């Protein structure tokens, strides 16, 4: 008969058996005991503060590109304007310089270029206005003084012409054109020695150009030195074949000497060359003289 004590002893014995059995099993698959660590309760980590991006000033790219394209366009018009000017196409030169001025109104050389084109178109007063603007923008622009001096000469203001020529020579004493203007002014004032000296200087500075020879020829013609004048006109035609005024001047001298056949040939050449580049003054004078020759030849 099992008593309470017997059950107790049995339970103890059974527990020991189980403990031994379990202990054997644990030893067989034993792992190191890890001491239990109580980690701190995690707290909320604040979100990282974003690094501010560097400030970059906004640039109007479109406007910058527009400015660059306008500058390129202005240069193109300016180069073409000077090409027209050198070819004697003063109408197209004026138009191109006007386009440059519209793009860059403070560009002194564009004003000077248009003033020169107007001067060669016999629009002297308009030329003076443009050249004065060029000088106000760039007071050391010698070419503008020289051109304006020539324009003053054309309108008969010799005092103003003399002042501009003096400044132009002081700024650029090696510009042949300024010496030509000085020589023309001296011729008008009948100071032939000063005129001769000025034209000689222009020829020394530009020996391969016909214009200085043309103006010196006119001086010789005014002094009655026709053979010397014709010799200079031949050089003017040789160095500048497009200079229609030189053919006209020589034709007049030849006609006055009685060589009407030679004069006709020269006047026809002057008229034809005055068509392109267009020189209305030379064209009209040559045409008028040809008509007079025709009248004289009519019985």
The 8 nearest C-alpha neighbors of each residue, nearest first, counted from 0:
[[1, 2, 5, 3, 6, 4, 9, 7],
 [2, 0, 5, 6, 3, 4, 9, 7],
 [1, 3, 5, 4, 0, 6, 7, 8],
 [4, 2, 6, 5, 7, 1, 8, 9],
 [5, 3, 7, 2, 6, 8, 1, 9],
 [4, 6, 2, 8, 7, 3, 1, 9],
 [7, 5, 9, 3, 4, 8, 10, 2],
 [6, 8, 4, 10, 9, 5, 3, 11],
 [7, 9, 11, 5, 10, 6, 12, 4],
 [10, 8, 6, 12, 7, 11, 13, 5],
 [9, 11, 13, 7, 8, 12, 14, 6],
 [10, 12, 14, 8, 9, 13, 7, 15],
 [13, 11, 9, 15, 14, 10, 8, 16],
 [14, 12, 16, 10, 15, 11, 9, 17],
 [15, 13, 11, 17, 12, 16, 10, 18],
 [14, 16, 18, 12, 13, 17, 19, 11],
 [17, 15, 13, 19, 18, 14, 20, 12],
 [16, 18, 20, 14, 15, 19, 21, 13],
 [17, 19, 15, 21, 16, 20, 22, 14],
 [20, 18, 22, 16, 17, 21, 15, 23],
 [19, 21, 17, 23, 22, 18, 16, 24],
 [22, 20, 24, 18, 23, 19, 17, 25],
 [21, 23, 19, 25, 24, 20, 18, 26],
 [24, 22, 26, 20, 21, 25, 19, 27],
 [23, 25, 21, 27, 22, 26, 20, 28],
 [26, 24, 22, 28, 27, 29, 23, 21],
 [25, 27, 29, 23, 24, 28, 22, 30],
 [26, 28, 24, 25, 29, 23, 22, 30],
 [29, 27, 25, 26, 30, 24, 23, 22],
 [28, 30, 26, 25, 27, 31, 24, 32],
 [31, 29, 32, 28, 26, 25, 33, 27],
 [32, 30, 33, 29, 34, 28, 26, 25],
 [31, 33, 34, 30, 29, 35, 25, 26],
 [34, 32, 35, 31, 36, 30, 29, 37],
 [33, 35, 36, 32, 31, 37, 38, 30],
 [34, 36, 33, 37, 32, 38, 31, 39],
 [37, 35, 38, 34, 33, 39, 32, 40],
 [36, 38, 39, 35, 40, 34, 41, 33],
 [39, 37, 36, 40, 41, 35, 42, 34],
 [40, 38, 41, 37, 42, 36, 43, 35],
 [39, 41, 38, 42, 37, 43, 36, 44],
 [42, 40, 39, 43, 38, 44, 37, 45],
 [41, 43, 44, 40, 39, 45, 38, 46],
 [42, 44, 45, 41, 46, 40, 47, 39],
 [45, 43, 42, 46, 41, 47, 48, 40],
 [46, 44, 43, 47, 48, 42, 49, 41],
 [45, 47, 48, 44, 49, 43, 50, 42],
 [48, 46, 49, 45, 44, 50, 51, 43],
 [47, 49, 46, 50, 45, 51, 44, 52],
 [50, 48, 51, 47, 46, 52, 45, 53],
 [51, 49, 52, 48, 47, 53, 54, 46],
 [50, 52, 49, 53, 54, 48, 55, 47],
 [53, 51, 54, 50, 55, 49, 56, 48],
 [52, 54, 55, 51, 50, 56, 49, 57],
 [55, 53, 52, 56, 51, 57, 50, 58],
 [56, 54, 57, 53, 52, 58, 51, 59],
 [55, 57, 58, 54, 53, 59, 60, 52],
 [56, 58, 55, 59, 60, 54, 61, 62],
 [59, 57, 60, 56, 63, 61, 62, 55],
 [58, 60, 62, 61, 63, 57, 64, 56],
 [61, 59, 63, 62, 58, 64, 65, 57],
 [60, 62, 64, 63, 59, 65, 66, 58],
 [63, 61, 65, 64, 60, 59, 66, 67],
 [64, 62, 60, 66, 65, 61, 67, 59],
 [63, 65, 67, 61, 66, 62, 68, 60],
 [64, 66, 62, 68, 63, 67, 69, 61],
 [65, 67, 69, 63, 64, 68, 62, 70],
 [68, 66, 70, 64, 69, 65, 71, 63],
 [69, 67, 71, 65, 70, 66, 72, 64],
 [68, 70, 72, 66, 67, 71, 73, 65],
 [71, 69, 73, 67, 68, 72, 66, 74],
 [72, 70, 68, 74, 73, 69, 67, 75],
 [71, 73, 69, 75, 70, 74, 68, 76],
 [72, 74, 70, 99, 76, 75, 71, 69],
 [75, 73, 77, 71, 72, 76, 78, 70],
 [76, 74, 72, 78, 73, 77, 79, 71],
 [75, 77, 79, 73, 95, 74, 78, 80],
 [76, 78, 74, 80, 75, 79, 73, 96],
 [79, 77, 75, 81, 80, 76, 74, 82],
 [78, 80, 82, 76, 81, 77, 83, 75],
 [81, 79, 92, 95, 77, 83, 82, 78],
 [82, 80, 84, 78, 83, 79, 85, 77],
 [81, 83, 79, 85, 84, 80, 86, 78],
 [82, 84, 88, 92, 86, 80, 81, 85],
 [83, 85, 81, 87, 82, 86, 92, 89],
 [84, 86, 82, 87, 83, 81, 88, 80],
 [87, 85, 83, 84, 88, 82, 276, 89],
 [86, 88, 276, 84, 85, 89, 83, 277],
 [89, 87, 83, 276, 86, 90, 84, 91],
 [88, 90, 92, 116, 91, 87, 84, 93],
 [89, 91, 93, 92, 88, 94, 116, 120],
 [90, 92, 94, 93, 89, 88, 95, 83],
 [93, 91, 80, 89, 83, 95, 90, 84],
 [92, 94, 113, 96, 90, 91, 95, 116],
 [95, 93, 91, 97, 92, 96, 90, 98],
 [96, 94, 80, 98, 92, 97, 76, 93],
 [95, 97, 99, 93, 98, 113, 94, 109],
 [96, 98, 100, 94, 95, 99, 93, 101],
 [99, 97, 101, 95, 96, 100, 102, 94],
 [98, 100, 96, 73, 102, 97, 101, 103],
 [101, 99, 104, 103, 97, 102, 98, 109],
 [100, 102, 98, 99, 103, 104, 97, 96],
 [101, 103, 99, 100, 104, 98, 73, 69],
 [104, 102, 100, 105, 106, 101, 99, 73],
 [103, 105, 100, 106, 101, 102, 99, 107],
 [106, 104, 103, 107, 136, 100, 133, 110],
 [107, 105, 103, 104, 109, 108, 100, 110],
 [108, 106, 133, 110, 109, 136, 105, 137],
 [107, 109, 111, 110, 106, 112, 133, 140],
 [110, 108, 112, 111, 107, 96, 106, 100],
 [109, 111, 133, 113, 107, 108, 129, 112],
 [112, 110, 108, 114, 130, 109, 133, 113],
 [113, 111, 109, 115, 114, 110, 108, 116],
 [112, 114, 116, 93, 110, 115, 96, 111],
 [113, 115, 126, 129, 111, 117, 112, 130],
 [114, 116, 118, 112, 113, 117, 111, 119],
 [117, 115, 113, 89, 119, 118, 114, 93],
 [118, 116, 120, 114, 126, 122, 115, 119],
 [119, 117, 115, 123, 121, 120, 126, 122],
 [118, 120, 116, 121, 117, 115, 89, 122],
 [119, 121, 117, 118, 122, 116, 89, 90],
 [122, 120, 118, 119, 123, 117, 153, 126],
 [123, 121, 117, 118, 120, 125, 124, 126],
 [122, 124, 126, 118, 150, 125, 121, 127],
 [123, 125, 127, 126, 122, 128, 150, 154],
 [126, 124, 128, 127, 123, 122, 129, 117],
 [125, 127, 114, 123, 117, 129, 124, 118],
 [126, 128, 124, 130, 125, 129, 147, 131],
 [127, 129, 125, 131, 126, 130, 132, 124],
 [130, 128, 114, 132, 126, 110, 131, 127],
 [129, 131, 133, 111, 127, 132, 114, 128],
 [130, 132, 134, 128, 133, 129, 127, 135],
 [131, 133, 135, 129, 130, 134, 136, 128],
 [134, 132, 107, 130, 136, 110, 131, 111],
 [133, 135, 138, 137, 131, 136, 132, 130],
 [134, 136, 132, 133, 137, 138, 131, 107],
 [137, 135, 133, 134, 107, 132, 138, 105],
 [136, 138, 134, 139, 135, 140, 107, 133],
 [137, 139, 134, 140, 135, 136, 133, 141],
 [140, 138, 137, 141, 170, 134, 167, 143],
 [141, 139, 142, 143, 138, 137, 134, 144],
 [140, 142, 167, 144, 143, 170, 139, 171],
 [143, 141, 145, 144, 140, 146, 167, 111],
 [142, 144, 146, 145, 141, 111, 140, 130],
 [145, 143, 147, 163, 141, 167, 142, 146],
 [144, 146, 142, 148, 177, 143, 147, 167],
 [147, 145, 149, 143, 148, 144, 142, 150],
 [146, 148, 150, 144, 149, 145, 127, 143],
 [149, 147, 160, 163, 145, 151, 146, 150],
 [148, 150, 152, 146, 147, 151, 180, 153],
 [149, 151, 147, 153, 123, 152, 148, 146],
 [152, 150, 160, 148, 156, 154, 153, 149],
 [151, 153, 149, 155, 150, 154, 160, 157],
 [152, 154, 150, 151, 155, 149, 123, 156],
 [155, 153, 151, 152, 156, 150, 123, 124],
 [154, 156, 152, 153, 157, 151, 160, 150],
 [157, 155, 151, 158, 159, 152, 154, 160],
 [158, 156, 160, 159, 152, 155, 161, 151],
 [157, 159, 161, 160, 156, 162, 151, 152],
 [158, 160, 162, 161, 157, 156, 151, 163],
 [161, 159, 148, 157, 151, 163, 158, 162],
 [162, 160, 158, 164, 159, 163, 157, 165],
 [161, 163, 159, 165, 160, 164, 158, 166],
 [164, 162, 148, 144, 166, 160, 165, 161],
 [165, 163, 167, 161, 166, 162, 145, 148],
 [164, 166, 162, 168, 163, 167, 161, 169],
 [165, 167, 169, 163, 164, 168, 170, 162],
 [168, 166, 141, 164, 170, 144, 169, 165],
 [169, 167, 172, 171, 165, 170, 166, 164],
 [168, 170, 166, 167, 171, 172, 165, 141],
 [171, 169, 167, 168, 141, 166, 172, 139],
 [170, 172, 168, 173, 169, 174, 167, 141],
 [171, 173, 168, 174, 169, 170, 167, 177],
 [174, 172, 171, 175, 204, 168, 201, 177],
 [173, 175, 176, 172, 177, 171, 178, 204],
 [176, 174, 201, 178, 177, 204, 173, 205],
 [175, 177, 179, 178, 174, 180, 201, 145],
 [178, 176, 180, 145, 179, 175, 174, 181],
 [177, 179, 181, 197, 175, 180, 176, 201],
 [178, 180, 176, 182, 177, 181, 198, 183],
 [181, 179, 183, 177, 178, 182, 149, 184],
 [182, 180, 178, 184, 179, 183, 177, 185],
 [181, 183, 194, 197, 179, 185, 180, 184],
 [184, 182, 186, 180, 185, 181, 179, 187],
 [183, 185, 181, 187, 186, 182, 180, 188],
 [186, 184, 194, 188, 190, 182, 183, 187],
 [187, 185, 189, 183, 188, 184, 194, 190],
 [188, 186, 184, 189, 185, 183, 190, 182],
 [187, 189, 185, 186, 190, 184, 191, 183],
 [190, 188, 186, 187, 191, 185, 194, 184],
 [189, 191, 185, 188, 193, 192, 186, 194],
 [192, 190, 194, 193, 189, 186, 195, 185],
 [191, 193, 195, 194, 190, 196, 185, 197],
 [194, 192, 196, 191, 195, 190, 185, 197],
 [193, 195, 182, 191, 185, 197, 192, 196],
 [196, 194, 192, 198, 193, 197, 191, 199],
 [195, 197, 193, 199, 194, 198, 200, 192],
 [198, 196, 182, 194, 200, 178, 199, 195],
 [199, 197, 201, 195, 200, 196, 182, 179],
 [198, 200, 196, 202, 201, 197, 195, 203],
 [199, 201, 203, 197, 198, 202, 196, 204],
 [200, 202, 175, 198, 204, 199, 203, 178],
 [203, 201, 206, 205, 199, 204, 200, 211],
 [202, 204, 200, 201, 206, 205, 199, 175],
 [203, 205, 201, 202, 175, 206, 200, 173],
 [204, 206, 202, 207, 203, 208, 201, 175],
 [207, 205, 202, 203, 208, 204, 201, 209],
 [206, 208, 205, 238, 209, 202, 239, 204],
 [209, 207, 238, 205, 206, 210, 239, 211],
 [235, 208, 210, 239, 238, 212, 211, 213],
 [209, 211, 213, 212, 208, 235, 214, 239],
 [212, 210, 214, 213, 202, 209, 201, 198],
 [211, 213, 215, 231, 235, 210, 209, 214],
 [214, 212, 210, 216, 211, 215, 235, 232],
 [215, 213, 217, 216, 211, 212, 218, 210],
 [214, 216, 218, 212, 217, 213, 198, 211],
 [217, 215, 228, 213, 219, 231, 214, 218],
 [216, 218, 220, 214, 215, 219, 221, 213],
 [217, 219, 215, 221, 216, 220, 222, 214],
 [220, 218, 224, 222, 216, 228, 217, 221],
 [219, 221, 217, 223, 222, 225, 218, 224],
 [222, 220, 218, 223, 219, 217, 224, 216],
 [221, 223, 219, 220, 224, 218, 225, 191],
 [224, 222, 220, 221, 225, 219, 228, 218],
 [225, 223, 219, 220, 227, 222, 226, 228],
 [224, 226, 228, 220, 227, 223, 229, 219],
 [227, 225, 229, 228, 224, 230, 220, 219],
 [228, 226, 230, 225, 229, 224, 231, 219],
 [227, 229, 216, 225, 219, 231, 226, 230],
 [230, 228, 232, 226, 231, 227, 225, 233],
 [229, 231, 227, 233, 228, 232, 226, 234],
 [230, 232, 234, 228, 216, 212, 233, 229],
 [233, 231, 235, 229, 234, 230, 213, 245],
 [234, 232, 230, 236, 231, 235, 237, 229],
 [235, 233, 237, 231, 232, 236, 238, 209],
 [209, 234, 236, 232, 212, 238, 233, 237],
 [235, 237, 240, 239, 233, 234, 238, 232],
 [238, 236, 234, 235, 239, 240, 233, 209],
 [237, 239, 209, 235, 208, 236, 207, 234],
 [240, 238, 209, 236, 241, 242, 237, 235],
 [241, 239, 236, 242, 237, 238, 235, 243],
 [242, 240, 239, 243, 272, 236, 276, 273],
 [243, 241, 240, 244, 239, 245, 236, 246],
 [242, 244, 269, 245, 246, 272, 273, 241],
 [245, 243, 247, 246, 242, 248, 281, 269],
 [244, 246, 248, 243, 247, 242, 232, 249],
 [247, 245, 269, 249, 265, 243, 244, 248],
 [248, 246, 244, 250, 269, 245, 249, 266],
 [249, 247, 245, 251, 250, 246, 244, 252],
 [248, 250, 252, 246, 251, 247, 253, 245],
 [251, 249, 262, 247, 265, 253, 248, 252],
 [250, 252, 254, 248, 249, 253, 255, 247],
 [253, 251, 249, 255, 254, 250, 256, 248],
 [252, 254, 256, 250, 262, 255, 251, 258],
 [255, 253, 257, 251, 262, 259, 258, 256],
 [254, 256, 252, 257, 253, 251, 258, 259],
 [255, 257, 253, 254, 258, 252, 259, 251],
 [258, 256, 254, 255, 259, 253, 262, 260],
 [257, 259, 254, 253, 261, 260, 256, 262],
 [260, 258, 262, 254, 261, 257, 263, 253],
 [261, 259, 263, 262, 258, 264, 254, 257],
 [262, 260, 264, 259, 263, 258, 265, 253],
 [261, 263, 250, 259, 254, 265, 260, 253],
 [264, 262, 266, 260, 265, 261, 259, 267],
 [263, 265, 261, 267, 262, 266, 268, 260],
 [264, 266, 268, 250, 262, 246, 267, 263],
 [267, 265, 269, 263, 268, 285, 247, 264],
 [266, 268, 270, 264, 269, 265, 263, 271],
 [267, 269, 265, 271, 266, 270, 272, 264],
 [268, 270, 243, 266, 246, 272, 247, 267],
 [271, 269, 282, 267, 273, 285, 268, 272],
 [272, 270, 268, 273, 274, 269, 267, 282],
 [271, 273, 269, 274, 243, 270, 275, 268],
 [272, 274, 278, 270, 277, 282, 271, 275],
 [275, 273, 277, 272, 271, 276, 278, 270],
 [276, 274, 277, 273, 272, 278, 271, 88],
 [275, 277, 87, 88, 274, 273, 278, 86],
 [276, 278, 275, 274, 273, 279, 88, 87],
 [277, 279, 273, 280, 281, 282, 276, 274],
 [280, 278, 282, 281, 283, 277, 273, 274],
 [279, 281, 283, 282, 278, 284, 273, 285],
 [282, 280, 284, 283, 279, 278, 285, 244],
 [281, 283, 270, 279, 285, 273, 280, 284],
 [284, 282, 286, 280, 285, 281, 279, 287],
 [285, 283, 287, 281, 286, 282, 288, 280],
 [286, 284, 288, 282, 266, 270, 287, 283],
 [285, 287, 289, 283, 284, 288, 282, 290],
 [288, 286, 284, 290, 289, 285, 283, 291],
 [287, 289, 291, 285, 290, 286, 284, 292],
 [290, 288, 292, 286, 291, 287, 285, 293],
 [289, 291, 293, 287, 288, 292, 294, 286],
 [292, 290, 288, 294, 293, 289, 295, 287],
 [293, 291, 289, 295, 294, 290, 296, 288],
 [294, 292, 290, 296, 291, 295, 289, 297],
 [293, 295, 291, 297, 292, 296, 290, 298],
 [296, 294, 292, 293, 297, 291, 298, 290],
 [295, 297, 293, 294, 292, 298, 291, 259],
 [296, 298, 294, 295, 293, 292, 291, 290],
 [297, 296, 295, 294, 293, 292, 291, 290]]
